[in-house]
Amino acid sequence: MITDPGPIVVVDREPDASVLEFAFGEAALRQVPVFASVDLAEWAERHPEVRVQPGKAHDHVTLMVVGRKRAAWFGAADSLLQQPPCPVAVVSEG
């Protein structure tokens, strides 16, 4: 049984602002950190209530967040949605 919820992982390598806003909003609600392969310093300043998890992604991910356009363009949506290790939020980019 997992007692410590994992982070929210932003899948996009170049996430749109709407994707990051959604991820940080969910992280604040769930009180979990955010992990991404991009620099999140600016977003961490905007959302001081959310921790940013550096380094490698956690084994127990709470939610994966991906932008709709980027997921479709890279084909990530199919592989993420067929056998996701956790819930996946596909966010419409603004």
KEMIZA-523766 format. One record per atom (N, C-alpha, C): chain; x, y, z. Coordinates in steps of 0.2 Angstrom, whole numbers. Last residue first. Layout:
REM KEMIZA-523766
("A" (X Y Z)),
...
This chain:
REM KEMIZA-523766
("A" (-19 134 -123)),
("A" (-22 140 -125)),
("A" (-18 144 -129)),
("A" (-21 116 -125)),
("A" (-17 122 -124)),
("A" (-20 128 -127)),
("A" (-30 105 -115)),
("A" (-30 109 -121)),
("A" (-26 116 -120)),
("A" (-23 92 -107)),
("A" (-25 98 -106)),
("A" (-25 102 -113)),
("A" (-26 77 -101)),
("A" (-24 79 -107)),
("A" (-27 86 -107)),
("A" (-20 68 -87)),
("A" (-24 74 -89)),
("A" (-22 76 -96)),
("A" (-21 51 -82)),
("A" (-18 56 -86)),
("A" (-23 61 -88)),
("A" (-18 41 -67)),
("A" (-23 45 -71)),
("A" (-19 50 -76)),
("A" (-5 28 -70)),
("A" (-9 33 -66)),
("A" (-14 37 -70)),
("A" (1 22 -80)),
("A" (3 20 -73)),
("A" (-1 23 -68)),
("A" (-9 18 -95)),
("A" (-6 23 -90)),
("A" (-5 20 -83)),
("A" (-10 11 -108)),
("A" (-8 8 -102)),
("A" (-5 13 -97)),
("A" (-16 20 -117)),
("A" (-17 13 -117)),
("A" (-16 10 -111)),
("A" (-12 34 -114)),
("A" (-19 32 -113)),
("A" (-20 24 -113)),
("A" (1 34 -119)),
("A" (-1 36 -112)),
("A" (-7 33 -110)),
("A" (1 30 -132)),
("A" (4 26 -127)),
("A" (2 27 -120)),
("A" (-8 41 -137)),
("A" (-9 34 -138)),
("A" (-6 29 -133)),
("A" (0 53 -134)),
("A" (-7 51 -131)),
("A" (-9 44 -131)),
("A" (11 53 -141)),
("A" (12 51 -134)),
("A" (5 50 -131)),
("A" (13 58 -154)),
("A" (10 51 -153)),
("A" (10 49 -146)),
("A" (17 71 -155)),
("A" (22 66 -154)),
("A" (19 59 -154)),
("A" (4 77 -158)),
("A" (10 78 -163)),
("A" (15 72 -162)),
("A" (-4 74 -147)),
("A" (-6 71 -153)),
("A" (0 71 -158)),
("A" (4 80 -137)),
("A" (2 73 -136)),
("A" (1 70 -143)),
("A" (3 94 -141)),
("A" (9 90 -141)),
("A" (8 83 -141)),
("A" (-11 96 -140)),
("A" (-8 96 -146)),
("A" (-1 93 -146)),
("A" (-13 93 -126)),
("A" (-17 90 -131)),
("A" (-13 90 -138)),
("A" (0 91 -114)),
("A" (-4 95 -118)),
("A" (-7 91 -124)),
("A" (-2 81 -99)),
("A" (1 82 -106)),
("A" (-3 87 -110)),
("A" (2 75 -83)),
("A" (-1 80 -87)),
("A" (2 81 -94)),
("A" (-2 62 -72)),
("A" (3 64 -78)),
("A" (-1 69 -82)),
("A" (-2 59 -55)),
("A" (-6 61 -61)),
("A" (0 63 -66)),
("A" (6 52 -45)),
("A" (-1 54 -44)),
("A" (-5 55 -50)),
("A" (18 40 -47)),
("A" (15 46 -49)),
("A" (8 47 -48)),
("A" (30 32 -39)),
("A" (23 32 -38)),
("A" (20 39 -40)),
("A" (43 36 -42)),
("A" (40 29 -45)),
("A" (33 29 -44)),
("A" (47 52 -48)),
("A" (45 47 -43)),
("A" (42 41 -46)),
("A" (60 57 -60)),
("A" (53 56 -58)),
("A" (52 51 -52)),
("A" (75 64 -54)),
("A" (71 59 -58)),
("A" (64 59 -55)),
("A" (76 82 -51)),
("A" (79 75 -52)),
("A" (74 70 -55)),
("A" (65 91 -40)),
("A" (70 90 -45)),
("A" (72 83 -45)),
("A" (49 96 -38)),
("A" (53 90 -36)),
("A" (58 89 -42)),
("A" (42 109 -30)),
("A" (45 107 -37)),
("A" (50 101 -35)),
("A" (28 112 -20)),
("A" (35 110 -21)),
("A" (37 108 -28)),
("A" (17 125 -19)),
("A" (18 119 -22)),
("A" (26 118 -23)),
("A" (16 138 -14)),
("A" (13 132 -10)),
("A" (14 125 -13)),
("A" (20 147 -23)),
("A" (25 145 -17)),
("A" (22 139 -13)),
("A" (19 150 -38)),
("A" (15 145 -34)),
("A" (19 143 -28)),
("A" (28 158 -43)),
("A" (21 160 -44)),
("A" (16 156 -39)),
("A" (39 151 -41)),
("A" (39 157 -38)),
("A" (31 160 -38)),
("A" (37 140 -49)),
("A" (38 139 -42)),
("A" (37 145 -38)),
("A" (38 146 -62)),
("A" (31 143 -59)),
("A" (31 142 -52)),
("A" (51 148 -62)),
("A" (46 154 -63)),
("A" (40 152 -60)),
("A" (57 135 -61)),
("A" (58 140 -56)),
("A" (53 146 -56)),
("A" (56 124 -69)),
("A" (50 126 -66)),
("A" (51 132 -61)),
("A" (64 118 -83)),
("A" (65 122 -77)),
("A" (58 125 -75)),
("A" (58 101 -87)),
("A" (60 108 -89)),
("A" (61 112 -83)),
("A" (53 89 -84)),
("A" (60 89 -87)),
("A" (62 96 -89)),
("A" (45 90 -68)),
("A" (45 91 -76)),
("A" (52 91 -78)),
("A" (34 88 -55)),
("A" (40 86 -58)),
("A" (40 87 -65)),
("A" (27 95 -40)),
("A" (27 94 -47)),
("A" (34 92 -50)),
("A" (21 87 -25)),
("A" (25 91 -29)),
("A" (24 90 -36)),
("A" (4 89 -17)),
("A" (10 85 -19)),
("A" (14 89 -24)),
("A" (-9 93 -13)),
("A" (-3 94 -9)),
("A" (2 89 -11)),
("A" (-20 94 -22)),
("A" (-18 87 -19)),
("A" (-12 87 -14)),
("A" (-20 108 -25)),
("A" (-26 104 -22)),
("A" (-24 98 -18)),
("A" (-7 109 -30)),
("A" (-9 113 -24)),
("A" (-15 110 -21)),
("A" (-8 101 -41)),
("A" (-3 99 -36)),
("A" (-5 103 -29)),
("A" (-18 107 -49)),
("A" (-19 101 -46)),
("A" (-14 99 -40)),
("A" (-10 119 -52)),
("A" (-17 119 -48)),
("A" (-18 113 -45)),
("A" (1 114 -59)),
("A" (2 117 -52)),
("A" (-5 118 -48)),
("A" (-6 109 -70)),
("A" (-2 104 -66)),
("A" (-1 107 -59)),
("A" (-12 120 -75)),
("A" (-16 115 -73)),
("A" (-13 110 -68)),
("A" (-1 128 -78)),
("A" (-6 131 -74)),
("A" (-10 125 -71)),
("A" (5 120 -88)),
("A" (8 121 -81)),
("A" (4 123 -76)),
("A" (-4 121 -98)),
("A" (-3 114 -95)),
("A" (1 115 -89)),
("A" (-4 134 -101)),
("A" (-10 131 -98)),
("A" (-9 124 -95)),
("A" (9 136 -106)),
("A" (7 139 -100)),
("A" (1 136 -97)),
("A" (15 121 -113)),
("A" (12 127 -114)),
("A" (10 130 -107)),
("A" (31 113 -111)),
("A" (24 113 -109)),
("A" (21 120 -110)),
("A" (41 104 -119)),
("A" (40 111 -119)),
("A" (33 113 -118)),
("A" (40 91 -115)),
("A" (46 94 -114)),
("A" (46 102 -115)),
("A" (26 85 -106)),
("A" (28 89 -111)),
("A" (35 91 -110)),
("A" (22 79 -93)),
("A" (25 75 -98)),
("A" (29 79 -104)),
("A" (23 83 -77)),
("A" (22 86 -83)),
("A" (26 82 -89)),
("A" (17 74 -64)),
("A" (22 74 -69)),
("A" (20 77 -75)),
("A" (15 76 -47)),
("A" (11 76 -53)),
("A" (17 78 -58)),
("A" (22 63 -35)),
("A" (21 70 -38)),
("A" (16 70 -44)),
("A" (14 52 -24)),
("A" (19 54 -28)),
("A" (17 61 -31)),
("A" (9 50 -7)),
("A" (7 51 -14)),
("A" (13 54 -18)),
("A" (13 37 4)),
("A" (15 44 2)),
("A" (13 45 -6)),
("A" (8 25 4)),
("A" (5 30 9)),
("A" (7 37 7)),
("A" (3 11 -4)),
("A" (7 17 -5)),
("A" (4 22 0)),
("A" (4 -6 0)),
("A" (0 0 0)),
("A" (4 6 0)),
